[in-house]
Amino acid sequence: MSCRHFLTLKDLSSDEFRALIARASELKGNPAAAKRADGKTLGLIFEKSSTRTRVAFEVAMNQVGGSALFLSSNDSQLGRGEPIEDTARVLSRMVDCVAIRTFHHSQLESFARYSQVPVINALTDDYHPCQLLADMQTFAEHRGDITGKRVAWIGDGNNMCHSYINAAELLDFELTIASPAGFEANEALVAAHSKRIKLCETPQEAVAGASLVVTDVWASMGQEDEQASRLAKFAGFQVNSQLMGNAEHDALFMHCLPAHRGEEVSAELLDGESSVVWDEAENRMHSQKALIEFLLNS
């Protein structure tokens, strides 16, 4: 049985991406407008910890009359070595949609190949497309169309950076990236989207003229042992008011959270007027509700 999956932003067309952003804002203003999912179940398989993603999915399903079933790797046979394709075959006969948070993107792809129901990437080491739905919704609500704008990514060339690269292509904005040596974004992905991307040597260069500045923690989940060494290597890449002074006067700041105040972002900026991180966090629920609606009705 053929079904739509959401493994990266490239599973959407540009028009579909824009429509999801608009639909998320519509549902935010009028939750009753959502298509009902009575009797539908969303399976959540998480190998990594989560706050915003898990809560957003569970609340979204609850609000449209469905339910969510949470499984950590310790709660399922995956944790005991069951092949992921076997888990996919079984679960997709019992639930209506599956969201997976795992380390290796290839595991997500394997699950999707054998699933009879839509599969959502709730975060892998390579991509975090659900966060971009919320980020782009938040920008649109505060500043309108992002087409032609400059977005600056400061820090690790990680899964968030990779998803911003995909978003730049789909929504037609320029992405400037400043990363410490050895922590650059995937070279092949950058090359494939070179018309949208500018690699910068310094954060100041990347932020110049930006309408949106984004960063993430310096050590992501699974990299805790590198925390101390990364602190030294990422020195000079903190986003603060001084750095934001190089951006447009009304530039927004975003962070997918959780944030480490005093490391990748200063406390005064995170809690300041240019920061929209709390709207961004709330919009995870609205955008994921729009995504579930889209996938269940495709």
C-alpha positions in Angstrom: 0.0 0.0 0.0 1.4 3.4 -1.0 1.4 6.2 1.5 3.1 9.5 2.1 6.1 9.7 4.5 7.8 12.7 6.0 11.4 11.8 6.4 12.9 15.0 5.3 11.5 18.3 4.0 12.2 17.1 0.5 9.2 14.8 0.9 7.1 17.9 0.4 6.9 20.2 -2.6 7.4 23.9 -2.1 3.7 24.5 -2.4 2.9 21.7 0.1 5.5 23.2 2.6 3.9 26.6 2.3 0.4 25.1 2.7 1.4 23.3 5.8 2.8 26.5 7.4 -0.4 28.3 6.6 -2.6 25.5 7.8 -0.6 25.3 11.1 -1.4 29.0 11.7 -5.0 28.5 10.8 -5.3 25.6 13.3 -3.5 27.7 15.9 -6.2 30.4 15.6 -9.1 27.9 15.2 -8.4 24.5 16.7 -11.9 23.4 15.9 -11.1 23.6 12.2 -8.9 20.5 12.3 -10.1 17.4 10.6 -11.1 14.8 13.2 -9.0 11.7 13.8 -11.4 9.9 16.0 -10.3 6.3 16.6 -6.9 7.0 15.0 -3.7 6.1 16.8 -0.2 7.7 16.4 2.7 5.4 17.4 5.7 7.2 18.9 9.0 5.2 18.8 11.7 7.2 20.6 15.3 6.1 21.1 16.2 9.7 22.2 14.7 11.8 24.9 12.2 14.5 24.1 10.1 17.2 25.5 8.6 19.4 22.8 8.4 16.7 20.1 6.7 14.1 22.2 4.3 16.5 24.0 3.4 18.3 20.7 2.5 15.0 19.0 0.5 13.6 22.0 -1.4 16.8 22.6 -2.1 17.3 18.8 -3.6 13.8 18.6 -5.6 14.3 21.7 -7.1 17.5 20.5 -8.4 15.9 17.2 -9.9 13.0 19.0 -7.1 10.5 18.4 -4.6 8.9 20.7 -0.8 8.5 20.9 1.0 5.4 22.0 4.6 6.0 23.2 7.3 3.3 23.1 10.9 3.8 24.0 13.5 1.4 22.8 13.5 -0.2 26.2 9.8 -0.8 26.0 9.8 -2.7 22.7 11.5 -5.6 21.0 13.6 -3.2 19.1 15.7 -2.8 22.2 16.3 -6.6 22.2 17.4 -6.7 18.6 14.2 -7.3 16.6 14.9 -6.2 12.9 13.4 -2.8 12.3 11.6 -4.0 9.2 9.8 -6.6 11.3 8.7 -4.0 13.8 7.5 -1.8 10.9 5.5 -4.7 9.5 3.7 -5.3 12.8 3.1 -1.8 14.1 1.9 -0.5 10.8 -0.9 -3.0 10.9 -2.0 -1.7 14.3 -1.6 2.1 14.2 -2.5 4.8 11.6 0.8 6.8 11.7 4.2 6.4 13.2 6.7 9.1 14.4 10.2 7.9 15.0 13.1 9.6 16.9 16.3 7.7 16.4 20.0 8.1 15.8 20.7 6.8 12.4 18.6 8.2 9.5 19.0 4.9 7.7 16.9 3.2 10.4 14.1 5.6 9.8 14.3 4.9 6.0 14.2 1.2 6.6 11.1 1.5 8.8 9.4 3.5 6.2 10.1 1.0 3.4 8.2 -1.7 5.3 5.5 0.4 6.8 1.9 0.4 5.5 1.2 3.8 7.2 2.8 7.2 7.1 6.1 7.5 8.9 7.3 10.9 10.4 10.9 11.8 11.2 10.7 13.1 14.8 14.5 13.6 14.6 17.5 11.7 13.4 21.2 12.5 13.5 20.9 13.8 9.9 17.6 15.8 9.8 14.9 17.4 12.0 12.2 18.4 9.6 9.4 18.8 12.1 11.3 21.6 13.8 11.5 23.5 10.4 7.8 23.4 10.0 7.5 25.2 13.4 10.4 27.6 12.6 9.0 28.6 9.2 5.5 29.0 10.7 6.9 31.3 13.4 8.8 33.4 10.9 5.7 33.8 8.8 3.6 34.8 11.7 6.1 37.5 12.8 7.6 38.7 9.5 5.6 37.3 6.6 7.0 35.5 3.6 10.6 34.4 4.0 11.3 34.3 0.2 14.4 36.2 -0.7 15.4 36.8 3.0 18.8 35.9 4.5 18.8 33.3 7.3 22.0 32.8 9.3 22.9 29.4 10.9 25.6 29.7 13.6 27.3 26.7 15.1 27.3 22.9 14.5 26.5 21.8 10.9 24.1 19.3 12.4 20.6 17.8 11.7 19.0 21.2 12.2 21.5 22.9 9.8 20.8 20.2 7.2 17.1 20.8 7.5 17.6 24.5 7.1 19.5 23.7 3.9 16.5 21.8 2.5 14.2 24.6 3.6 16.3 27.2 1.8 15.7 25.3 -1.4 12.0 24.8 -0.9 11.2 28.3 0.3 13.7 30.3 -1.8 15.8 32.0 0.8 19.5 32.5 1.3 21.2 30.5 4.0 24.5 31.7 5.4 26.4 29.2 7.6 29.2 29.7 10.0 30.6 26.6 11.8 33.9 25.9 13.6 36.5 23.9 11.6 35.6 20.2 11.7 31.9 20.8 12.4 30.7 21.8 8.9 27.5 20.6 7.4 27.4 17.6 5.1 29.6 18.4 2.2 27.4 16.6 -0.4 24.3 18.3 0.8 25.9 21.7 0.7 27.2 21.1 -2.8 23.7 20.0 -4.0 22.2 23.3 -2.7 25.1 25.6 -3.4 22.9 28.2 -5.1 21.1 28.8 -1.8 24.0 28.6 0.6 27.0 30.8 1.5 29.6 29.3 3.8 31.2 32.0 6.0 34.4 32.1 7.9 33.0 34.0 10.9 29.6 34.4 12.6 29.8 38.1 12.0 29.9 37.5 8.2 27.1 35.0 8.3 24.8 37.3 10.4 25.3 40.4 8.3 22.0 41.5 6.8 20.1 38.4 8.2 16.4 38.5 8.9 16.6 35.4 11.0 19.5 34.0 13.1 19.4 30.4 14.3 21.6 28.3 16.5 21.6 25.0 18.5 23.4 23.5 21.4 27.1 22.8 20.8 26.8 19.1 21.9 23.6 17.3 20.8 22.1 14.1 22.2 24.7 11.4 22.0 27.6 13.8 22.1 27.6 14.5 25.8 31.2 13.0 26.1 32.3 15.8 23.7 30.8 18.6 25.8 34.1 19.9 27.3 36.1 19.7 24.1 33.4 21.4 22.1 33.2 24.3 24.5 36.7 25.3 23.5 36.3 24.7 19.8 33.0 26.7 19.6 34.4 29.7 21.4 33.4 32.8 19.5 30.3 31.2 18.1 27.9 32.4 20.8 24.8 34.2 19.5 24.4 37.4 21.7 23.2 41.0 21.3 26.6 42.1 20.0 26.5 39.5 17.2 22.8 40.2 16.5 23.9 43.9 15.9 25.2 42.7 12.6 21.8 41.5 11.4 18.8 43.5 10.2 17.4 45.8 12.9 14.3 43.7 13.2 16.0 40.3 12.9 14.5 37.4 14.8 16.4 34.8 16.9 15.4 31.1 17.0 16.6 28.1 18.9 15.0 24.6 18.8 15.6 24.2 22.5 16.7 23.1 25.0 19.2 25.9 25.2 22.3 26.3 27.3 22.3 29.9 28.4 25.8 31.3 28.4 27.1 28.8 25.8 25.6 28.9 22.3 23.3 31.8 23.3 23.5 34.4 25.9 20.7 34.6 28.5 19.9 38.2 27.7 19.3 37.4 24.1 17.3 34.2 24.6 14.9 36.1 26.9 15.1 39.3 24.8 12.7 41.1 22.4 14.2 39.6 19.2 13.8 36.0 20.5 10.8 34.1 19.4 11.8 30.8 20.8 8.7 30.4 23.0 6.3 31.0 20.0 8.6 28.6 18.1 8.2 25.9 20.8 4.4 26.3 20.9 4.2 26.1 17.2 5.7 22.5 17.3 2.2 21.4 18.3 0.3 23.4 15.7 2.6 22.5 12.8 2.7 18.8 13.8 -1.1 18.7 14.0 -1.2 20.1 10.5 1.3 17.5 9.4 -0.6 14.6 10.9 -3.8 15.9 9.2 -2.0 16.2 5.9 -0.5 12.7 6.0 -3.7 10.9 7.3 -5.7 12.5 4.5 -3.3 12.3 1.6 
